[in-house]
Structure formats: structure tokens, C-alpha cells
Amino acid sequence: MKITDLKIDPLSLGNHLLLVDVAPAYEYKDGLRTDNILGYRYMVAMPEKGLEKISVRIDGRKRMEAPDTYQEVRFDKLEVFIYFHLGQPQVGAKAADIHIVDSKT
């Protein structure tokens, strides 16, 4: 089994995810970035992990803008995985959609 075949339980990120930034996710060809935007990366802080951050890629249109302050969000079909960049293991994440958590519920 390869380490990249392992899936990480998304609950290990914590129960609350706070959106802090949104940035385009560009297509790469032959190791070089193109101008083609494949989707967007939603950077979230994890309060239960000392506010460490992880970006979650969602392909397609931009779902929301970066907030002025922390905004609690949840993801549909969140997947957390391991990949290698420059020979080093990294943690990545992708999802199908993102939603603001209504604090009144």
C-alpha cells in the first residue's frame, strides 16, 4: 500500500472550520502554472488545532468571497489526503461545496 492511498478522516481537522481566505487554483502543465483557473482554494483555520490552516480545493466556480473576519464554514464531501511536493509529504483537501454555518441553529 502506498501512503498516498490512505485517506484521513476529515473529523481530524476539528469540529469548527473558519474561512480566512479564498484564492484561485490554477492548472499546471509540465510543472508550470497556466492562466487557466480550475477552481478555488478556501483557506480555513482550525481552532482545535491551534489555528493551523489548511486549504480546501473546490473545482469550478467561486462559491464565496474571502470574509472580512473569520466565518465558520462546512464542506460537502470533504476529503483529506496525503500527497508529495518536492519529495516531502503534504496534507491536502478537496470538497464538492462550501457553506456558511448559521450560528443561530
QUICORWO-V292195 format. One record per pair of residues at least 24 apart in sequence whose C-alpha atoms are under 10 Angstrom apart, sorted by the first residue. I is the first residue (numbers start at 1). GAP is how many residues later the second one is. Records with the same first field share a line. If there is no record, write none. Layout:
I = GAP, GAP
This chain:
3 = 78, 79, 80, 81, 86
4 = 77, 78, 79, 80, 85, 86, 87
5 = 76, 77, 78
6 = 74, 75, 76, 77
7 = 72, 73, 74, 75
8 = 71, 72, 73, 74, 83, 84, 85
9 = 69, 70, 71, 72
10 = 65, 67, 68, 69, 70, 71, 83
11 = 67, 69
12 = 36, 37, 68
13 = 32, 33, 34, 35, 36, 39, 40, 41, 67
14 = 31, 32, 33, 34, 35
15 = 31, 32, 33, 59
16 = 28, 29, 30, 31, 32, 55, 56, 57, 58, 85
17 = 26, 27, 28, 29, 30, 31, 34, 36, 37, 53, 54, 55, 56, 57, 58, 84
18 = 24, 25, 26, 27, 28, 29, 33, 35, 49, 51, 52, 53, 54, 55, 56, 82, 83
19 = 24, 25, 26, 27, 34, 35, 36, 46, 47, 48, 49, 50, 51, 52, 53, 54, 55, 79, 81
20 = 24, 25, 33, 35, 45, 46, 47, 48, 49, 50, 51, 52
21 = 24, 34, 43, 44, 45, 46, 47, 48, 49, 50
22 = 33, 34, 35, 40, 41, 42, 43, 44, 45
23 = 32, 34, 39, 42, 43
24 = 33, 34, 35, 37, 38
25 = 32, 33, 34, 35
37 = 24
39 = 24
40 = 24
41 = 52, 53, 54
42 = 24, 31, 51, 52, 53, 56
44 = 26, 27, 28, 29
45 = 25, 26, 27
46 = 26
54 = 26, 37, 38, 39
55 = 36, 37, 38, 39
56 = 24, 36, 37, 38, 39, 40, 41, 42
57 = 35, 36, 37, 38, 39, 40
58 = 35, 36, 37, 38, 39, 40
59 = 35, 36, 37, 38
60 = 36, 37
62 = 35, 36
63 = 34, 35, 36
64 = 34, 35, 36
71 = 29, 30, 31, 32
72 = 27, 28, 29, 30, 31
73 = 25, 26, 27, 28, 29
74 = 24, 25, 26, 27
75 = 24, 25, 26
